[in-house]
Amino acid sequence: MPTSPTTPLSSICLLRLSALGDVTHVVPLVRTLREGLPHAALHWVIGKGERRLLEGLEGVTFHEYDKRSGWAGMRTLRRGFDGMRFDGLLQMQVAARANLLSAFIPARRRVGYDRSRSKDLHGLFVNERIPDRPGIHVLDAIGSFCEPLGLRQTRVQWDLPVPDDAREWARAQWPVDDTPTLVISPCSSHVLRNWRAERYAAVANHAAARGWRVVLCGGRSELERATGDAILAVLDSPALDLIGKDTLKQLPALLERADLVMTPDSGPMHIANAMGAKVLGLHAASNPARSGPYSDRRYCVDRYDDAARRFRDKPASALPWGTKIEHEGVMDLVTVDEAIAAFERFVADRSRHGA
């Protein structure tokens, strides 16, 4: 039987290691748990980079697990619990490594995904499941993990922990003035979701011609640096290049300053959305209804159905919910004209509301 909110639960452990976008989706669940079960201690087993992003999230004790540490890291994690036994484990990741890691977390109740979303023997590691609701956003699926505990996530609240010095750094990157700013975060960790550099540059040139400031951001990988250089090489006017110059704590503050963020399905997409920025999302390899910017998808380009018909020979409605279509060339379905049209939709709405 589901536990009611009045049933004492002294400790809950969340397991979600990665990725940046997904752990951002977990934060509203943390808010729901803190409000509904204020006396329960919350612990979170999380990846290294993901912890850096969320360090300072109030009311949560983090336990970092490095995926490269293998069995030794799992045993170290277990020793770190030092005789604890959680009242509940929310096992929010179905990959084999995460399933195995969950066995090292001592918990009486072990809540996992419904059968349709289970894989890699997930069902062997849980004894309760969330409701099976196909066709919902990833954030709503994660939010439903509180339901076996007798709660409902009825509102979505992020309030990511962004320190003052991160916001000071972001404010120093470009002037506070009337020039609208387009931030381009061009790379996803899934390379087949990435758009061509010359197409980003074409939209950036259009924005600059309309009087916008263009800013590039991204991490320190060779791919991100090479993509940024390729964009810069064909711009008609200079852009502010911040690729590799921010930290995971500064990134949310940077995205918060943007008027519009252009990006494929990626961690920065979801961080930007959580910080209140509008997102020009580029979708063909993934379904924006499932994994697009949660709050507002009006400025996304959606070619997911076209991708399904071309690469799977069926409409998107005939595919299992959550199917990725990560094929070479799939993102070429997203045209420059469509991205510019999405940009212009934002400009028109911004003008209409007097921004």
Phi, psi and omega in degrees: 000143178297143175283136177279159180299339181273349177287126184298129171233115187272337183204139179226137177245131175258136175240106171208106185280318189205173356258192186302317179295320182290321178291331173297323178292339180282335186302317176300327175297318176302317179299319179296316180295320181295322180285318184278332181229068190296339183263358181276135174284130180254128176239151182220120173272121194215159177285168186295305181294323180296323176295319180300321179297318189257002178308132182099357176297118190291144175078014182231133171260119182270144172234110187276134174235124178269120183302333181284350186276348174058218183299320181300318179294324178295318179293323177296319177301314181299317180295329181293340178282343168048057175083001179290153170221117184282148174290330180207144172243128175257102186267093191258023178218131188257000179297153185304316182299316181293321177300314179295318179300325182299334179293342180269002180256114183285117182207144180282309178257134185231101187265127179231188181287159172297166186296327183292334180257002181279148173200171179053044175064026181308320184297338179286345187252003181231158175234004172217159182225152174284164179297147178273102180234091179291156174082020179247162180292152178306319181298320180290325176296315178296319179299333182286355177294344177278347187293320175297343177270003177091013181247168173225138175273099185261348174216156183247119182226127179260291187049060179301145182284098181246113183289158182300322183292333175292319178291325176297317178300314181298319181295333182280351187280329175208157187295152170274101183212194184270003181282119178292152187237126172258117175261127178251118173248095198278350191238135167261158174290343173264102191297333181283358173267355187276146180267163180288142182301319182293336178283319172303316182298323180296318178291319178299319178298320178297315180297316180297322178295337177270006177092014181270151169276137178245130180234133173257137175222162181166178183274199188257012181286160177298322180298315182294320178295316181295320179295315178301316179297321180293325176292311183300326185295336184241017175281146178282336179217159185296149173241158175280118184261106179248015180297126179078008186252352179251168174255172178294338175280329181277335183303311179301321179293324178294311181295328179299330182280347183286145168281325180210138178244123177257127186195154169284182176297110190201170175302312179302330175303312186282329175293316178302314179300317180296332180272002175093004178280150173277149189235128169265091184273142181249112189232126167212319181285339181222159186272115181296336177293334179264320188223024174277183178300124193296318191280330189201112180250018183296334186252020176271151169259123186243105175242024183297317180295320177297322178296319179298317181292323182283317189259343179240359177058033176201159178290159180302327181296341180267356180269151172302141181302133179094000179299130173266142178242067185266081180245152176303126178088358183297324183286349175293345175295334178278115184267159175299318181300321179293319179293320177295321177298321177295318175302316181292329174298318178295315180301317181295317179294320179298317179294320182296328181264009172076021180282000000 
